[in-house]
Amino acid sequence: LSDHIGTELAFMATLCKEEHKAWKEKNVNLVRSLGEIEERFLKEHIACWLPKLCNTICEKTKVNFYICMAEITLDFVQSDITYNLRKGDFSVIASLTTHTFAKEKGLGTINGMVKAKKAKCLRDTLVYIENVTNTFEQPQEHAVMDQKNMAFIPHILPLLMGTTVDFLNSDMVQHNVYSPDAVADNVNLGTWLKGEVRPFTFNKLGVASMRCNVHVDMLAYVLVLQNPYFARVNNDGSFSITNIPEGTYTVKLWNERYKAEDRQVEVKANAPATVAFELK
C-alpha cells in the first residue's frame, strides 16, 4: 500500500476506535460528531481508491467482487481493519457505500442542498424517501435517547419502523419519558433515576414528540420511517442519501419549525440524482 493510503487507514482506524469507545460510554454527541467526520472522510478520501483495492484483492484471491466488498464492510463495522491475503496483509477501512459499488449493484444516490434564510434553521433537518417498495427487517440493535443536562439527546432521532429505543437518564435528578402522540401509543415510561434504562419499540409510522412531565421544557422528536433511506442535513445545507434502489420516489423534508415542498426524484445507478429544498 502507498504511504498516503496507510496514513488514511491509520486515521480511519483511530476514528473507529474513538467512536466505539464513545458508544460504550453512551456519549451520543461525540458518536454523532465522529460519525460525521468518518462519513466525510470516507467520501472524500477512501472511496477514491477502495474499488481499485477490491479489484486487486479479487485478482489475487479469485474472490467475487461483491463478497470482497461485503467482507471489507464487515471488517469496518467490527473495527477489524486487517484483510489477510496469501502474500501479505491489506489494512482497509471500507466505505459503507462507494459510487462504483453502487453502480455495479444497481443502486443510486441522491445528493442535495437545503436553503434557509439563516444557517441555524438547518439544525436537525432530515431528508428522507417517503416509501420504497421493499420489506425491511426490524433492526436488532437498539437506538438510544438520553436525558442529560435537562435535555433529550439527540433532539431529533430518525429510525426505521420496528426499532427499539433505549431511554436513559444521565442526570442526577429524576426524569420521565412520555409521548402524547398515537405514533408512540401515547406511551408513558414512568419516572426514574440516573442509571436505569427503559426501552420502547416504535411500530407505527410518523413523528412522535417525546416529553418529560417532570421538566416541561424538555422536548425531542422520534421520526419513525418506512425505510432506511434518510439523511441529516449538514451545517452547510448539503445532504446525501446512498445505496438507493433504482426507481422514482417522493423525497420529503422534515424540520421542527419550517416546511418545504416534496420533490419527485428519479434514481439511476449510472448518475447521482440532485434535488434542492427551501425552508419556508
N, C-alpha and C positions, 0 to 999 in steps of 0.2 A: 504494500500500500504506500501511496505517496505521503510525504510529510504532512501536507495540508489535510488529507483525509484522516490521518492519525490524530492530528490536533482536534479536528472537528468531532471525532469519535470520543476522544477523552473529555471534551467539553460536554458532549451529549450525555456521556455516562455519569458525569458529575451532576447534571441536572436531574437525571432519572433517580439517582440515589437520594438527592435532597428532596425531591418530590415524594418519594416513597417514605422517607423519614417524616415529612410534614403530614402525610396522610395518616401514618400511625399515630401521630400526636394530635390528629384531628384539627390541624391548623388550616382551616378551609381557605382563608385569604391567601396564604402562602402557596397552597396547592394550586389555586386558580392562577396566581401570578406566574409560577413556574411553568404551568401548563401553557400559558400564552406565549412565554419565551420559547418553549420547546416547539410549539406549532410554527412560529415564525422561522425558527432556525431550521426546522425540517424542510419547510417550503423553499427557503432562500438558499440553502446550502446542500443538505444531504440529498434532497430529491434530484439535484443536478447530476449526481454520479451513482446513485443507488441502482437504477435499472441496468447500467453497464456492468456494475459489480455482480448483479444477479446473473446476467448473461455469462460472465466469466465463470462463476460458480457452476452454472448449468453445463458449460462446455467441459469442465474438468471432472464433474461428478456424474454427468448424464441425468441429473435430477430435472424433473419438469419445472418450467419457469414459475408456474403458479404455486407449486409446492414449495419452491425455494422462497418465494415472497411470503408465503404463509408461515414458514419456519422462522424467517428473519423477523417478521412481525411479532410472532410469539415470543421470540427472544427479547424484543423490545419491551413488550408488555411485562415480561417477567424480570426485566432488568438484567438479563443474561446476554452479554454482548459478544460472546465468543462463538464463532461459527467454524467448526473444525473441518478442514479439508485433508485429503491424503498427503498433500505437500504443504503443510503449514497451517496457520490459523488466519481467518479473516475476522477481524473485530468489526462488527457492524451494528448500527442502530437503524432500524427501519422506520421510514415514514409510514404512517397509517395509510396514506394514500399518495400516490405519485401520478402525474399526468400520464406517463407511459403505461403504468399498470392499469389505470382506469380505462384507457383507450383500448387495450387489448382485451379487457374483460367486458367491454360494452357498457362501461359506467361513465358518467359525466360529472361536470362541476358547474355550479352557479356561483359566479363572482358578482359582487355588487357594492353599491355605495348608498348610504343613507344621509340625506341632507337635513340639517336642522339650523335654526336661526342662532342657537347657542350650542356650543360643544357639549355642555353639561346635560343637555336634553337627550343626548345619545346614551347616557348611562343606563345600563340594564335594559337595553333594547334587544329584542330577539327577532330573528327572521327564520321562518320555518315553512316547509311544504305542508299544505293542509292535509292531503290524502295521497297515499301511494298504494296501488293495488298489490298488496303482498300481506303475508302473515308474519308478524314479528314476535319472537319468543319473549316472554317476560324476563327481564334482567334478574340474574341470581344475586348480583352484588347490590347491596343497599346504597341508596343515596343518603346524604347527611345534611341536616339543617340544625345549626347550633343556635343557642341563645347566649350571647356574650356581650358584655358591656351594654346591657339593656337594649340589645338589637338582635334581630334574626340575621343569621349569616349562613348562606347568602340571602340577599334581599329578594332575588329572583332565582327560582330553581326550575329549569325546564327538565322534563323527564318523559320517558316512554310509558304509556299506559301499562299498568301492572307492576310498576316499580314500587318497592317498599322504601320508605324514608325513615331513617332513624333520627328522632328528635332528641337533641341533647340539651343539657343545661350546664354551661361552664361558668356561671356567675355564682357568687356566694349567697344570693337571695333566691327565694322560691320563684319559679316561673310556671306558667300554664300554657298549654297549646290547644287552641280550638279553631274551628272554622264555621262560619255561618252559612257556608255555601253547600248546595246539594252535590256539587262535583266531589266534595270531600265527605259526603254523607253526614254533613253537619256534625262532624266528629268533635268530641271533647276528650282529650287525652288525660285531663286532670292536672293536678299541680304537684310539682316535685322539686327536690333539692339538687344541688350540684352532684354530678357523677352518675345519675340514673339515665337510662336510655329508654325511650318509648317509641315503638315502631308503628307505622300506619301505611297500608298499601292503597295506592290511588288507582282505582279501577274504572273511573269514568273520565271521559274527555272533557277538557275545559280548563278554566282558570279558577283556582281556589285561593282565596285570601286566608292567610294564617295569622292568628292574633293571640295575644296573651291577656286574659281577663284580670291579671294582677297589675299589669302595666299597659294601660290602654293606648299608649303611643306606639307600641311595638306592632309592626306590620310587615308581612312578607307575602310573596305570591308563589304558588306552585303551578306551573303550566304543564298540564297533562296532555301529551301529544300522541297522535296515532302512529307516528313513525320516528325513526332516529335522525331524520334529515333536517337539522336545525343548526343555527349558529348564533352566538352572541356577536353583537356589533362592536368593533374595535373603537378605540377613542377617536380615531380619525374618520369614523363612519364606514369603514370598509368591512366586508364580511365575505366568507367563502363557505359554501356547503359542498361537500365532496362525496364521491362514491355513490352517486345517484343513478338508478336505472334509467335508461333512455325512455322518454315519454314527454307528454305535455302536462304541466302541473300548475295549480294555483299556489302562488307564493304569497305568504302573509307576513305582516309585521305586527309585533306586539310591543307596546310601550305603556308604562303605568299611567301617563298623563296625556300622551299625544296619539294621533292616529295617522294612518297612511293608507292609500288605496291599494287594494290587492293587485297582483301582477300575474299575467299568464306567461309562462316561460316554457319553451321547448328545449329539452335537454338532449344533447347528442354526445356521443363518445369522442367524436373527432374534433370538437371545438367547444371550449368553455362558453356557457351562456352568460350574458350580462344583464343586470337589472338594476334599476335605481328607484329609491323611495324618497319621499319628502315628508317630514313630520309636520303636521299642522294641528 
